[in-house]
Amino acid sequence: MVSTLSAHEHPLRKVFSSDFEFNIPEYQRPYRWGTEQALQLLDDLEVTLERADDEPYFLGSLVLVEQRSGAFDVIDGQQRLTTLTILFSVLRDLVEDAEFSQNLGARVMDPGNKLDGIAARPRLTLRDQDASFFLKYVQEPGNIESLIALSDAAATTEPQRALRDNAAALFGRLSEWTDAKRQSLATLASTRTYLVVVSTPNLDSAYRIFSVMNARGLDLTAADIFKSRVIGKVEDRSTYARRWELAEESLGSDSFTDLFRDLRTVVSGERVRRELLTEFPRQVLDAYLDTGRAEEFIDELLFPYAQAFEFTVERDFGPGDEWVAVNDWLKRLAMIDNKDWRPPALWALAEHPDDAAYLTTFLGRLERLAASFLLRQTYTTPRIGRYLDLINELKDGAGLEAPSFELTEEEKRLSLDALNGEVYRMQPRRARYVMLRLDELLAREPGATYNHKIISIEHVLPQNPKPDSQWLLDFTEEDRQRWTHRIGNLLLLNHRKNSQANNYDFVTKKKRYFASPTGSAVFALTTQVIEHDVWTPEVVESRQRALTALLAKEWGLD
């Protein structure tokens, strides 16, 4: 048993060995990584695999509480341990070499020892609600394809669906690889991929470590180091130190750290390979400090980009009517479900701070590209790759005609297909972005600000109409399958959903659920619905055509 805190760096072959038995305690949140994170992990491992050197890949840390000798509750690291288990299990079921597959299986399940009466056991046990599902479909060999084929009715919880979806994503990618490459990846993951395992004697100690690691992590320490290096090189240290501190206070600690990440991206034009502390000096800072240009770094790079970053947060360029459209585009971009658009936006805001016309056009084109990524649910690696191409084109002088702004015909088609598809089934933030952009266009209020505490997407035709309702007379089963989750059947509300009111027949529903006490509605999309006297498949189809055409025109998808 651990009596004091310990921290050791271990390869995954040690982490997934008989030295550790991991348990996810009931008080922890469930497994929640999506396919984007799972595929990002695989991408990172593949990049490491393809490098010529033998440099290890560092996955971060685990925070554990030892319950008995070798058995640990996981306080931080559940998502990585679970996804790594899925990865090893997918590789186990895919590799063609039987002995190699058996070795991979031992990463997932401790085989035990019949002679000594030791039963086989999983290396990782999830919370009670999902442990048996995880054991059956992931950890026991040969069941990955059965897991992938499960319906939502069989995968009954959100964590179980996440396990299924991530297994499907990894299986789909790895099944396209050669067996030799799959085996090389498995060897890399086992022998050259590391975690720092922090073990503590009790829960209080574990949470203190977890809080410190998250509140004062490596990136924040890196920012402090950068400051000490830069300020140490300038003549008027007190003035520059105060200006630095004001910039950090203005943005806040987290955003200030993000600024350094974005600066690294803009200056290097390359993907992140190492931690910020290593890459920022090599790719950005050293070129200034080694040539006696510390003041130039602060005055011409850090401060202009800090101001640009603040504009992306406050969306308050101006004064002057010419800046209204710039602020509107920044508000729209701020609603996108990721911040990968921000480095090219910062470049434009820092390089053209006084040119409202340029920024209006630039940010409009950037939002179109970001919206297409959102619609097509493009995951992180190709999305960042495209933005990096854009940054490098901009630095080469391409300006507003940069090729990476343009959507290919295939990208337009896939974006339009997504608009015509079941938008409600997108990730919630993405679906809400589509609906709010549509509402803004209908309202003819560019840059409309939605400050409601609650904005929910609701169905007009309910998802599960009552057996004796008018809905079943107006819509066949085929109609409901086709239209329920599409834009033509959706609207926005500024209050929580009410499952009972949602099943009202249309006339009652629009009066008692969709409309305000005055009979009006907050959102243009909802007002549009209230103006209809009936709700039929023909109405939904007509509205679907009109709404998708509106967004297709806005984003140039025709």
Secondary structure as GFF3:
##gff-version 3
##sequence-region A 1 558
A	DSSP	beta_strand	6	11	.	.	.	ID=ss1
A	DSSP	alpha_helix	12	15	.	.	.	ID=ss2
A	DSSP	beta_strand	21	23	.	.	.	ID=ss3
A	DSSP	alpha_helix	35	50	.	.	.	ID=ss4
A	DSSP	beta_strand	57	68	.	.	.	ID=ss5
A	DSSP	beta_strand	71	76	.	.	.	ID=ss6
A	DSSP	alpha_helix	78	94	.	.	.	ID=ss7
A	DSSP	alpha_helix	98	108	.	.	.	ID=ss8
A	DSSP	beta_strand	109	110	.	.	.	ID=ss9
A	DSSP	beta_strand	121	122	.	.	.	ID=ss10
A	DSSP	beta_strand	124	125	.	.	.	ID=ss11
A	DSSP	alpha_helix	128	134	.	.	.	ID=ss12
A	DSSP	pi_helix	135	139	.	.	.	ID=ss13
A	DSSP	alpha_helix	144	148	.	.	.	ID=ss14
A	DSSP	alpha_helix	158	174	.	.	.	ID=ss15
A	DSSP	alpha_helix	179	191	.	.	.	ID=ss16
A	DSSP	beta_strand	193	200	.	.	.	ID=ss17
A	DSSP	alpha_helix	203	215	.	.	.	ID=ss18
A	DSSP	alpha_helix	218	231	.	.	.	ID=ss19
A	DSSP	alpha_helix	237	251	.	.	.	ID=ss20
A	DSSP	alpha_helix	253	268	.	.	.	ID=ss21
A	DSSP	alpha_helix	276	280	.	.	.	ID=ss22
A	DSSP	pi_helix	281	285	.	.	.	ID=ss23
A	DSSP	alpha_helix	286	289	.	.	.	ID=ss24
A	DSSP	alpha_helix	294	296	.	.	.	ID=ss25
A	DSSP	pi_helix	297	302	.	.	.	ID=ss26
A	DSSP	alpha_helix	303	314	.	.	.	ID=ss27
A	DSSP	three_ten_helix	321	323	.	.	.	ID=ss28
A	DSSP	alpha_helix	324	334	.	.	.	ID=ss29
A	DSSP	alpha_helix	342	351	.	.	.	ID=ss30
A	DSSP	alpha_helix	356	376	.	.	.	ID=ss31
A	DSSP	alpha_helix	380	395	.	.	.	ID=ss32
A	DSSP	three_ten_helix	399	401	.	.	.	ID=ss33
A	DSSP	three_ten_helix	403	405	.	.	.	ID=ss34
A	DSSP	alpha_helix	409	420	.	.	.	ID=ss35
A	DSSP	three_ten_helix	423	425	.	.	.	ID=ss36
A	DSSP	alpha_helix	428	443	.	.	.	ID=ss37
A	DSSP	beta_strand	456	459	.	.	.	ID=ss38
A	DSSP	alpha_helix	470	474	.	.	.	ID=ss39
A	DSSP	alpha_helix	477	483	.	.	.	ID=ss40
A	DSSP	three_ten_helix	487	489	.	.	.	ID=ss41
A	DSSP	beta_strand	490	493	.	.	.	ID=ss42
A	DSSP	alpha_helix	499	502	.	.	.	ID=ss43
A	DSSP	alpha_helix	506	509	.	.	.	ID=ss44
A	DSSP	pi_helix	510	514	.	.	.	ID=ss45
A	DSSP	alpha_helix	524	530	.	.	.	ID=ss46
A	DSSP	alpha_helix	537	554	.	.	.	ID=ss47
###
